[in-house]
Amino acid sequence: MRCKWCNEKNNLYIEYHDKEWGILNKEDKYLYEMLILESFQAGLSWECILNKRESFRIAFDNFDIDKIIYYDENKINELLNNKDIIRNKLKIKATINNSKIFKEIQKEYKTFYNYLRKYIKEPIYEIDKTTNKISDEISADLYKRGMRFVGSTIIYSYLQAVGLINSHDAYCFLHKKTV
């Protein structure tokens, strides 16, 4: 069995659940992609974002941070007219801004993963939460640095997605009490 949230009629969701969600990934490229996608998810379902993930990859130059930080009004307008992604001007502008801050954090900590480890040394296991002290602290720091769409709930989901918080349900075949 899989976690209750996994729509087993959606092969993308099954693949994501089985091979990605809750599995520790330390690579900055992945951490960056997931931060963008999680920020676009605000107010929407993850399944909606997951179904558009490939379109996001194409629209956002394969999540190339060195291109995204230089997006201008022409590129913003192109994204706003792309029916295959979430066309929210605030989220698009936040992505450009957040990308610049992500790079600053990389310079400061060598990697974004090192920054995250300032708050969470080892992956933890917990279920049935949407925020915790760690997500509150990371969210507050990112917000103080100027990032947007990084509230505690978004950051908690992000930490689950990248495997720093493992929240597989007790009956799920990927359930682990310790990671």
TIRO-2110 file (N, C-alpha, C; in Angstrom, 1 decimal):
// TIRO-2110
0.8, -1.2, 0.0, N, 1, A
0.0, 0.0, 0.0, CA, 1, A
0.9, 1.2, 0.0, C, 1, A
0.3, 2.3, -0.5, N, 2, A
1.0, 3.6, -0.6, CA, 2, A
0.3, 4.6, 0.4, C, 2, A
0.9, 5.7, 0.6, N, 3, A
0.3, 6.8, 1.4, CA, 3, A
-1.0, 7.2, 0.9, C, 3, A
-1.9, 7.6, 1.7, N, 4, A
-3.3, 7.9, 1.4, CA, 4, A
-3.4, 9.0, 0.3, C, 4, A
-2.5, 9.9, 0.3, N, 5, A
-2.6, 11.1, -0.6, CA, 5, A
-2.2, 10.7, -2.1, C, 5, A
-1.6, 9.6, -2.3, N, 6, A
-1.1, 9.2, -3.6, CA, 6, A
-2.3, 8.7, -4.5, C, 6, A
-2.6, 9.4, -5.5, N, 7, A
-3.7, 9.0, -6.4, CA, 7, A
-3.1, 7.9, -7.3, C, 7, A
-3.6, 6.7, -7.0, N, 8, A
-3.1, 5.5, -7.7, CA, 8, A
-3.6, 5.4, -9.1, C, 8, A
-4.4, 6.3, -9.6, N, 9, A
-4.9, 6.3, -11.0, CA, 9, A
-4.0, 7.2, -11.8, C, 9, A
-3.0, 7.9, -11.2, N, 10, A
-2.1, 8.8, -11.8, CA, 10, A
-0.7, 8.2, -11.8, C, 10, A
-0.2, 7.7, -12.9, N, 11, A
1.1, 7.1, -13.0, CA, 11, A
2.2, 8.1, -12.6, C, 11, A
2.1, 9.4, -12.9, N, 12, A
3.1, 10.3, -12.4, CA, 12, A
3.2, 10.4, -10.9, C, 12, A
2.0, 10.4, -10.3, N, 13, A
2.0, 10.4, -8.8, CA, 13, A
2.5, 9.2, -8.2, C, 13, A
2.2, 8.0, -8.8, N, 14, A
2.8, 6.8, -8.3, CA, 14, A
4.3, 6.8, -8.4, C, 14, A
4.8, 7.2, -9.5, N, 15, A
6.3, 7.3, -9.7, CA, 15, A
6.9, 8.2, -8.7, C, 15, A
6.3, 9.4, -8.6, N, 16, A
6.8, 10.4, -7.6, CA, 16, A
6.8, 9.9, -6.2, C, 16, A
5.7, 9.3, -5.8, N, 17, A
5.6, 8.7, -4.4, CA, 17, A
6.7, 7.6, -4.2, C, 17, A
6.8, 6.7, -5.2, N, 18, A
7.6, 5.5, -5.0, CA, 18, A
9.1, 5.8, -5.1, C, 18, A
9.5, 6.8, -5.9, N, 19, A
10.9, 6.9, -6.3, CA, 19, A
11.5, 8.3, -5.9, C, 19, A
10.7, 9.2, -5.3, N, 20, A
11.2, 10.5, -5.1, CA, 20, A
10.8, 11.1, -3.7, C, 20, A
9.5, 11.1, -3.4, N, 21, A
9.0, 11.8, -2.2, CA, 21, A
9.6, 11.1, -0.9, C, 21, A
10.2, 11.8, -0.1, N, 22, A
10.7, 11.3, 1.2, CA, 22, A
12.1, 10.6, 1.1, C, 22, A
12.7, 10.6, -0.1, N, 23, A
14.0, 10.0, -0.3, CA, 23, A
15.0, 11.2, -0.4, C, 23, A
16.0, 11.1, 0.5, N, 24, A
16.9, 12.2, 0.7, CA, 24, A
17.7, 12.5, -0.6, C, 24, A
17.6, 13.7, -1.0, N, 25, A
18.3, 14.2, -2.2, CA, 25, A
19.1, 15.4, -1.8, C, 25, A
20.4, 15.4, -1.9, N, 26, A
21.3, 16.5, -1.5, CA, 26, A
21.7, 17.4, -2.6, C, 26, A
21.3, 17.1, -3.9, N, 27, A
21.8, 17.8, -5.0, CA, 27, A
21.1, 19.2, -5.1, C, 27, A
21.9, 20.2, -5.3, N, 28, A
21.4, 21.6, -5.3, CA, 28, A
20.4, 21.8, -6.5, C, 28, A
20.7, 21.2, -7.6, N, 29, A
19.8, 21.3, -8.8, CA, 29, A
18.4, 20.8, -8.5, C, 29, A
18.4, 19.7, -7.8, N, 30, A
17.1, 19.1, -7.4, CA, 30, A
16.4, 20.0, -6.3, C, 30, A
17.2, 20.4, -5.3, N, 31, A
16.7, 21.2, -4.3, CA, 31, A
16.1, 22.5, -4.8, C, 31, A
16.8, 23.0, -5.8, N, 32, A
16.3, 24.3, -6.4, CA, 32, A
15.0, 24.0, -7.2, C, 32, A
14.9, 23.0, -8.0, N, 33, A
13.7, 22.7, -8.8, CA, 33, A
12.5, 22.5, -7.8, C, 33, A
12.8, 21.7, -6.8, N, 34, A
11.7, 21.4, -5.8, CA, 34, A
11.2, 22.7, -5.1, C, 34, A
12.1, 23.6, -4.8, N, 35, A
11.7, 24.9, -4.2, CA, 35, A
10.8, 25.7, -5.1, C, 35, A
11.2, 25.7, -6.4, N, 36, A
10.3, 26.4, -7.3, CA, 36, A
9.0, 25.8, -7.4, C, 36, A
9.0, 24.5, -7.6, N, 37, A
7.7, 23.8, -7.7, CA, 37, A
6.8, 23.9, -6.5, C, 37, A
7.4, 23.8, -5.3, N, 38, A
6.6, 23.9, -4.1, CA, 38, A
6.1, 25.3, -3.9, C, 38, A
6.8, 26.3, -4.4, N, 39, A
6.3, 27.7, -4.3, CA, 39, A
5.1, 27.9, -5.2, C, 39, A
5.2, 27.3, -6.4, N, 40, A
4.0, 27.3, -7.3, CA, 40, A
2.8, 26.6, -6.8, C, 40, A
3.1, 25.6, -5.9, N, 41, A
2.0, 24.8, -5.4, CA, 41, A
1.1, 25.5, -4.4, C, 41, A
1.6, 26.6, -3.8, N, 42, A
0.8, 27.4, -2.8, CA, 42, A
-0.6, 27.6, -3.3, C, 42, A
-1.6, 27.1, -2.5, N, 43, A
-3.0, 27.2, -2.9, CA, 43, A
-3.5, 26.2, -3.9, C, 43, A
-2.7, 25.3, -4.3, N, 44, A
-3.1, 24.3, -5.3, CA, 44, A
-2.7, 23.0, -4.8, C, 44, A
-3.1, 21.9, -5.5, N, 45, A
-2.7, 20.6, -5.1, CA, 45, A
-1.3, 20.2, -5.7, C, 45, A
-0.6, 19.4, -5.0, N, 46, A
0.7, 18.9, -5.5, CA, 46, A
0.5, 18.1, -6.8, C, 46, A
-0.6, 17.4, -6.9, N, 47, A
-0.9, 16.6, -8.1, CA, 47, A
-1.0, 17.6, -9.3, C, 47, A
-1.6, 18.7, -9.2, N, 48, A
-1.7, 19.7, -10.3, CA, 48, A
-0.3, 20.1, -10.7, C, 48, A
0.6, 20.4, -9.8, N, 49, A
2.0, 20.8, -10.1, CA, 49, A
2.7, 19.7, -10.8, C, 49, A
2.6, 18.5, -10.2, N, 50, A
3.3, 17.3, -10.7, CA, 50, A
2.9, 17.0, -12.2, C, 50, A
1.6, 17.2, -12.5, N, 51, A
1.1, 17.0, -13.8, CA, 51, A
1.7, 18.0, -14.8, C, 51, A
2.1, 19.1, -14.3, N, 52, A
2.7, 20.2, -15.2, CA, 52, A
4.2, 20.3, -15.0, C, 52, A
4.8, 19.4, -14.3, N, 53, A
6.2, 19.4, -14.0, CA, 53, A
7.1, 19.5, -15.3, C, 53, A
6.8, 18.7, -16.3, N, 54, A
7.6, 18.7, -17.5, CA, 54, A
7.4, 20.0, -18.3, C, 54, A
6.2, 20.6, -18.2, N, 55, A
5.9, 21.9, -18.9, CA, 55, A
6.7, 23.0, -18.1, C, 55, A
6.8, 22.9, -16.8, N, 56, A
7.6, 23.8, -16.0, CA, 56, A
9.0, 23.7, -16.4, C, 56, A
9.5, 22.5, -16.6, N, 57, A
10.9, 22.3, -16.9, CA, 57, A
11.3, 23.0, -18.3, C, 57, A
10.4, 22.8, -19.2, N, 58, A
10.6, 23.5, -20.5, CA, 58, A
10.5, 25.0, -20.4, C, 58, A
9.4, 25.5, -19.8, N, 59, A
9.2, 26.9, -19.6, CA, 59, A
10.3, 27.6, -18.9, C, 59, A
10.8, 26.9, -17.9, N, 60, A
11.9, 27.5, -17.0, CA, 60, A
13.3, 27.0, -17.3, C, 60, A
13.5, 26.8, -18.6, N, 61, A
14.9, 26.5, -19.1, CA, 61, A
15.5, 25.3, -18.3, C, 61, A
14.8, 24.3, -18.1, N, 62, A
15.2, 23.1, -17.3, CA, 62, A
15.8, 23.5, -15.9, C, 62, A
15.1, 24.5, -15.4, N, 63, A
15.4, 25.0, -14.0, CA, 63, A
16.9, 25.4, -13.9, C, 63, A
17.3, 26.1, -15.0, N, 64, A
18.7, 26.6, -15.0, CA, 64, A
18.7, 27.9, -14.3, C, 64, A
19.2, 27.9, -13.0, N, 65, A
19.2, 29.1, -12.2, CA, 65, A
20.0, 30.2, -12.8, C, 65, A
21.0, 29.9, -13.5, N, 66, A
21.8, 31.0, -14.2, CA, 66, A
21.1, 31.7, -15.3, C, 66, A
20.1, 31.1, -15.8, N, 67, A
19.2, 31.8, -16.8, CA, 67, A
18.0, 32.5, -16.1, C, 67, A
17.4, 31.8, -15.1, N, 68, A
16.2, 32.3, -14.5, CA, 68, A
16.5, 33.6, -13.8, C, 68, A
17.7, 33.8, -13.2, N, 69, A
18.0, 35.0, -12.4, CA, 69, A
18.0, 36.3, -13.4, C, 69, A
18.1, 36.0, -14.7, N, 70, A
18.1, 37.1, -15.6, CA, 70, A
16.8, 37.3, -16.4, C, 70, A
15.8, 36.6, -16.0, N, 71, A
14.5, 36.7, -16.7, CA, 71, A
14.1, 38.2, -16.7, C, 71, A
13.6, 38.7, -17.8, N, 72, A
13.1, 40.0, -17.9, CA, 72, A
11.6, 40.1, -18.2, C, 72, A
11.1, 41.3, -18.4, N, 73, A
9.6, 41.4, -18.6, CA, 73, A
9.2, 40.6, -19.8, C, 73, A
10.0, 40.5, -20.9, N, 74, A
9.6, 39.7, -22.0, CA, 74, A
9.4, 38.2, -21.7, C, 74, A
10.4, 37.7, -20.9, N, 75, A
10.3, 36.3, -20.4, CA, 75, A
9.1, 36.1, -19.5, C, 75, A
8.9, 37.1, -18.6, N, 76, A
7.7, 37.0, -17.7, CA, 76, A
6.4, 37.0, -18.5, C, 76, A
6.3, 37.8, -19.5, N, 77, A
5.1, 37.8, -20.4, CA, 77, A
5.0, 36.5, -21.1, C, 77, A
6.1, 35.9, -21.6, N, 78, A
6.0, 34.6, -22.2, CA, 78, A
5.5, 33.6, -21.3, C, 78, A
6.0, 33.6, -20.0, N, 79, A
5.5, 32.6, -19.0, CA, 79, A
4.0, 32.8, -18.7, C, 79, A
3.6, 34.1, -18.6, N, 80, A
2.2, 34.4, -18.3, CA, 80, A
1.3, 33.9, -19.5, C, 80, A
1.8, 33.8, -20.6, N, 81, A
1.0, 33.3, -21.8, CA, 81, A
1.1, 31.8, -22.1, C, 81, A
1.9, 31.1, -21.2, N, 82, A
2.1, 29.7, -21.4, CA, 82, A
1.0, 28.9, -20.6, C, 82, A
0.0, 28.4, -21.4, N, 83, A
-1.1, 27.7, -20.8, CA, 83, A
-0.8, 26.4, -20.1, C, 83, A
0.5, 25.9, -20.3, N, 84, A
0.9, 24.6, -19.8, CA, 84, A
1.4, 24.7, -18.4, C, 84, A
1.6, 25.9, -17.8, N, 85, A
2.1, 26.1, -16.5, CA, 85, A
1.1, 26.9, -15.7, C, 85, A
1.4, 27.1, -14.4, N, 86, A
0.6, 28.0, -13.5, CA, 86, A
1.0, 29.4, -13.9, C, 86, A
0.0, 30.2, -14.4, N, 87, A
0.3, 31.5, -14.9, CA, 87, A
0.0, 32.6, -13.8, C, 87, A
0.8, 32.6, -12.8, N, 88, A
0.6, 33.6, -11.7, CA, 88, A
1.8, 34.5, -11.7, C, 88, A
1.5, 35.8, -12.0, N, 89, A
2.6, 36.8, -12.1, CA, 89, A
3.4, 36.9, -10.8, C, 89, A
2.7, 36.9, -9.6, N, 90, A
3.4, 37.0, -8.4, CA, 90, A
4.3, 35.8, -8.1, C, 90, A
3.9, 34.6, -8.5, N, 91, A
4.7, 33.4, -8.3, CA, 91, A
5.9, 33.4, -9.3, C, 91, A
5.6, 33.9, -10.5, N, 92, A
6.7, 33.9, -11.5, CA, 92, A
7.8, 34.9, -11.1, C, 92, A
7.4, 36.1, -10.6, N, 93, A
8.3, 37.1, -10.2, CA, 93, A
9.0, 36.6, -8.9, C, 93, A
8.3, 35.9, -8.0, N, 94, A
8.9, 35.4, -6.8, CA, 94, A
10.0, 34.3, -7.2, C, 94, A
9.7, 33.6, -8.2, N, 95, A
10.7, 32.6, -8.7, CA, 95, A
12.0, 33.2, -9.1, C, 95, A
11.9, 34.3, -9.8, N, 96, A
13.1, 35.0, -10.3, CA, 96, A
13.9, 35.6, -9.0, C, 96, A
13.1, 36.2, -8.2, N, 97, A
13.7, 36.8, -7.0, CA, 97, A
14.3, 35.7, -6.1, C, 97, A
13.5, 34.7, -5.8, N, 98, A
14.0, 33.6, -5.0, CA, 98, A
15.2, 32.9, -5.5, C, 98, A
15.3, 32.8, -6.8, N, 99, A
16.5, 32.3, -7.5, CA, 99, A
17.8, 33.0, -7.1, C, 99, A
17.7, 34.3, -7.2, N, 100, A
18.8, 35.2, -6.8, CA, 100, A
19.2, 34.9, -5.4, C, 100, A
18.2, 34.8, -4.5, N, 101, A
18.5, 34.6, -3.1, CA, 101, A
19.1, 33.2, -2.9, C, 101, A
18.6, 32.2, -3.6, N, 102, A
19.1, 30.8, -3.6, CA, 102, A
20.6, 30.8, -3.9, C, 102, A
20.9, 31.6, -4.9, N, 103, A
22.4, 31.7, -5.3, CA, 103, A
23.2, 32.3, -4.2, C, 103, A
22.6, 33.4, -3.6, N, 104, A
23.3, 34.0, -2.4, CA, 104, A
23.6, 33.0, -1.3, C, 104, A
22.6, 32.2, -1.0, N, 105, A
22.7, 31.2, 0.0, CA, 105, A
23.8, 30.2, -0.4, C, 105, A
23.8, 29.8, -1.6, N, 106, A
24.8, 28.8, -2.1, CA, 106, A
26.2, 29.4, -1.9, C, 106, A
26.4, 30.7, -2.2, N, 107, A
27.7, 31.3, -2.0, CA, 107, A
28.1, 31.3, -0.5, C, 107, A
27.1, 31.6, 0.3, N, 108, A
27.3, 31.7, 1.8, CA, 108, A
27.6, 30.4, 2.4, C, 108, A
26.9, 29.3, 2.0, N, 109, A
27.0, 28.0, 2.6, CA, 109, A
27.7, 26.9, 1.7, C, 109, A
28.2, 27.3, 0.5, N, 110, A
28.8, 26.4, -0.5, CA, 110, A
27.7, 25.6, -1.2, C, 110, A
26.7, 25.1, -0.5, N, 111, A
25.5, 24.5, -1.2, CA, 111, A
24.3, 24.8, -0.4, C, 111, A
23.1, 24.7, -1.1, N, 112, A
21.9, 24.9, -0.4, CA, 112, A
21.6, 23.8, 0.6, C, 112, A
22.1, 22.6, 0.3, N, 113, A
21.9, 21.5, 1.2, CA, 113, A
22.6, 21.9, 2.5, C, 113, A
23.8, 22.4, 2.5, N, 114, A
24.5, 22.8, 3.7, CA, 114, A
23.7, 23.8, 4.5, C, 114, A
23.1, 24.7, 3.8, N, 115, A
22.2, 25.7, 4.5, CA, 115, A
21.1, 25.0, 5.2, C, 115, A
20.4, 24.0, 4.5, N, 116, A
19.3, 23.3, 5.2, CA, 116, A
19.8, 22.5, 6.4, C, 116, A
21.0, 22.0, 6.3, N, 117, A
21.6, 21.2, 7.4, CA, 117, A
21.9, 22.1, 8.6, C, 117, A
21.9, 23.4, 8.5, N, 118, A
22.0, 24.3, 9.6, CA, 118, A
20.8, 24.1, 10.5, C, 118, A
19.7, 23.7, 9.9, N, 119, A
18.4, 23.6, 10.7, CA, 119, A
18.1, 22.1, 11.0, C, 119, A
18.5, 21.2, 10.1, N, 120, A
18.1, 19.8, 10.3, CA, 120, A
19.3, 18.9, 9.9, C, 120, A
19.9, 18.4, 10.9, N, 121, A
21.2, 17.6, 10.8, CA, 121, A
21.0, 16.3, 10.1, C, 121, A
19.9, 15.6, 10.5, N, 122, A
19.6, 14.3, 10.0, CA, 122, A
18.2, 14.2, 9.6, C, 122, A
17.8, 13.4, 8.6, N, 123, A
16.4, 13.3, 8.2, CA, 123, A
15.6, 12.8, 9.4, C, 123, A
14.4, 13.3, 9.6, N, 124, A
13.6, 12.9, 10.7, CA, 124, A
12.3, 12.2, 10.1, C, 124, A
11.6, 11.5, 11.0, N, 125, A
10.4, 10.8, 10.6, CA, 125, A
9.3, 11.4, 11.5, C, 125, A
8.3, 11.9, 10.8, N, 126, A
7.0, 12.3, 11.5, CA, 126, A
5.9, 12.3, 10.5, C, 126, A
4.7, 12.1, 11.0, N, 127, A
3.5, 12.0, 10.1, CA, 127, A
2.5, 13.0, 10.7, C, 127, A
1.5, 13.2, 9.8, N, 128, A
0.3, 14.0, 10.2, CA, 128, A
0.6, 15.4, 10.7, C, 128, A
1.6, 16.0, 10.1, N, 129, A
1.9, 17.4, 10.4, CA, 129, A
2.0, 18.2, 9.1, C, 129, A
1.8, 19.5, 9.2, N, 130, A
2.0, 20.4, 8.0, CA, 130, A
3.0, 21.4, 8.2, C, 130, A
3.4, 21.6, 9.5, N, 131, A
4.5, 22.5, 9.9, CA, 131, A
5.2, 21.9, 11.1, C, 131, A
6.4, 22.4, 11.4, N, 132, A
7.0, 22.1, 12.6, CA, 132, A
8.0, 23.2, 13.0, C, 132, A
8.7, 23.1, 14.0, N, 133, A
9.7, 24.2, 14.4, CA, 133, A
10.7, 24.4, 13.4, C, 133, A
11.2, 23.4, 12.7, N, 134, A
12.2, 23.5, 11.7, CA, 134, A
11.7, 24.3, 10.5, C, 134, A
10.5, 23.9, 10.0, N, 135, A
9.9, 24.6, 8.9, CA, 135, A
9.6, 26.0, 9.2, C, 135, A
9.2, 26.3, 10.5, N, 136, A
9.0, 27.7, 10.9, CA, 136, A
10.3, 28.5, 10.8, C, 136, A
11.4, 27.9, 11.3, N, 137, A
12.7, 28.6, 11.3, CA, 137, A
13.2, 28.9, 9.9, C, 137, A
13.2, 27.8, 9.1, N, 138, A
13.7, 28.0, 7.7, CA, 138, A
12.8, 29.0, 7.0, C, 138, A
11.5, 28.9, 7.1, N, 139, A
10.6, 29.9, 6.4, CA, 139, A
10.9, 31.3, 6.9, C, 139, A
11.0, 31.5, 8.2, N, 140, A
11.3, 32.8, 8.7, CA, 140, A
12.6, 33.4, 8.1, C, 140, A
13.7, 32.5, 8.1, N, 141, A
15.0, 33.0, 7.6, CA, 141, A
14.9, 33.3, 6.1, C, 141, A
14.3, 32.4, 5.3, N, 142, A
14.1, 32.7, 3.9, CA, 142, A
13.3, 34.0, 3.6, C, 142, A
12.3, 34.1, 4.4, N, 143, A
11.5, 35.4, 4.2, CA, 143, A
12.3, 36.6, 4.6, C, 143, A
13.1, 36.5, 5.7, N, 144, A
13.9, 37.6, 6.1, CA, 144, A
15.0, 37.9, 5.0, C, 144, A
15.4, 36.9, 4.3, N, 145, A
16.4, 37.1, 3.2, CA, 145, A
15.7, 37.7, 2.0, C, 145, A
14.4, 37.7, 1.9, N, 146, A
13.6, 38.3, 0.8, CA, 146, A
12.9, 37.3, -0.1, C, 146, A
12.9, 36.0, 0.2, N, 147, A
12.1, 35.1, -0.6, CA, 147, A
10.7, 35.2, -0.3, C, 147, A
9.9, 34.8, -1.3, N, 148, A
8.4, 34.9, -1.1, CA, 148, A
7.8, 33.5, -1.5, C, 148, A
6.6, 33.2, -1.1, N, 149, A
6.0, 31.9, -1.3, CA, 149, A
6.8, 30.8, -0.6, C, 149, A
7.3, 31.1, 0.6, N, 150, A
8.1, 30.2, 1.4, CA, 150, A
7.6, 30.1, 2.8, C, 150, A
6.2, 30.1, 2.9, N, 151, A
5.7, 29.9, 4.3, CA, 151, A
6.0, 28.6, 4.9, C, 151, A
5.7, 28.5, 6.2, N, 152, A
6.1, 27.3, 6.9, CA, 152, A
5.5, 26.0, 6.3, C, 152, A
4.3, 26.1, 5.8, N, 153, A
3.6, 24.9, 5.2, CA, 153, A
4.3, 24.5, 3.9, C, 153, A
4.7, 25.5, 3.1, N, 154, A
5.4, 25.2, 1.9, CA, 154, A
6.7, 24.6, 2.2, C, 154, A
7.4, 25.2, 3.1, N, 155, A
8.8, 24.7, 3.5, CA, 155, A
8.7, 23.3, 4.1, C, 155, A
7.6, 23.0, 4.9, N, 156, A
7.5, 21.6, 5.4, CA, 156, A
7.3, 20.6, 4.3, C, 156, A
6.4, 21.0, 3.3, N, 157, A
6.2, 20.1, 2.2, CA, 157, A
7.5, 19.9, 1.4, C, 157, A
8.2, 21.0, 1.3, N, 158, A
9.5, 20.9, 0.6, CA, 158, A
10.5, 20.0, 1.3, C, 158, A
10.6, 20.1, 2.6, N, 159, A
11.4, 19.2, 3.4, CA, 159, A
11.0, 17.7, 3.2, C, 159, A
9.7, 17.5, 3.1, N, 160, A
9.2, 16.1, 2.9, CA, 160, A
9.6, 15.7, 1.5, C, 160, A
9.4, 16.5, 0.5, N, 161, A
9.7, 16.2, -0.9, CA, 161, A
11.2, 15.8, -1.1, C, 161, A
12.1, 16.6, -0.4, N, 162, A
13.5, 16.3, -0.6, CA, 162, A
14.1, 15.3, 0.3, C, 162, A
13.3, 14.7, 1.2, N, 163, A
13.7, 13.6, 2.0, CA, 163, A
14.3, 14.0, 3.4, C, 163, A
14.2, 15.3, 3.8, N, 164, A
14.7, 15.7, 5.1, CA, 164, A
13.7, 15.4, 6.2, C, 164, A
12.4, 15.3, 5.8, N, 165, A
11.3, 14.8, 6.6, CA, 165, A
10.7, 13.6, 5.9, C, 165, A
10.7, 12.5, 6.5, N, 166, A
10.0, 11.3, 5.9, CA, 166, A
8.7, 11.1, 6.6, C, 166, A
7.6, 11.2, 5.8, N, 167, A
6.3, 11.2, 6.4, CA, 167, A
5.4, 10.1, 5.7, C, 167, A
6.0, 9.0, 5.3, N, 168, A
5.2, 8.0, 4.7, CA, 168, A
4.3, 7.4, 5.8, C, 168, A
3.1, 7.2, 5.4, N, 169, A
2.1, 6.6, 6.4, CA, 169, A
2.6, 5.2, 6.9, C, 169, A
2.1, 4.9, 8.1, N, 170, A
2.5, 3.7, 8.8, CA, 170, A
2.2, 2.4, 8.0, C, 170, A
1.2, 2.4, 7.1, N, 171, A
0.9, 1.3, 6.3, CA, 171, A
1.5, 1.3, 5.0, C, 171, A
2.2, 2.4, 4.6, N, 172, A
2.9, 2.5, 3.3, CA, 172, A
4.1, 1.6, 3.2, C, 172, A
4.3, 1.0, 2.1, N, 173, A
5.5, 0.1, 1.9, CA, 173, A
6.8, 0.9, 2.1, C, 173, A
6.8, 2.2, 2.0, N, 174, A
8.0, 3.0, 2.2, CA, 174, A
8.2, 3.6, 3.6, C, 174, A
7.2, 3.2, 4.5, N, 175, A
7.3, 3.7, 5.9, CA, 175, A
8.6, 3.3, 6.6, C, 175, A
9.1, 4.2, 7.3, N, 176, A
10.3, 4.0, 8.1, CA, 176, A
10.2, 4.8, 9.4, C, 176, A
10.4, 4.1, 10.5, N, 177, A
10.4, 4.9, 11.7, CA, 177, A
11.7, 5.8, 11.9, C, 177, A
12.8, 5.3, 11.3, N, 178, A
14.0, 6.0, 11.3, CA, 178, A
14.5, 6.0, 9.9, C, 178, A
15.2, 7.1, 9.6, N, 179, A
15.8, 7.2, 8.2, CA, 179, A
17.3, 7.4, 8.3, C, 179, A
END
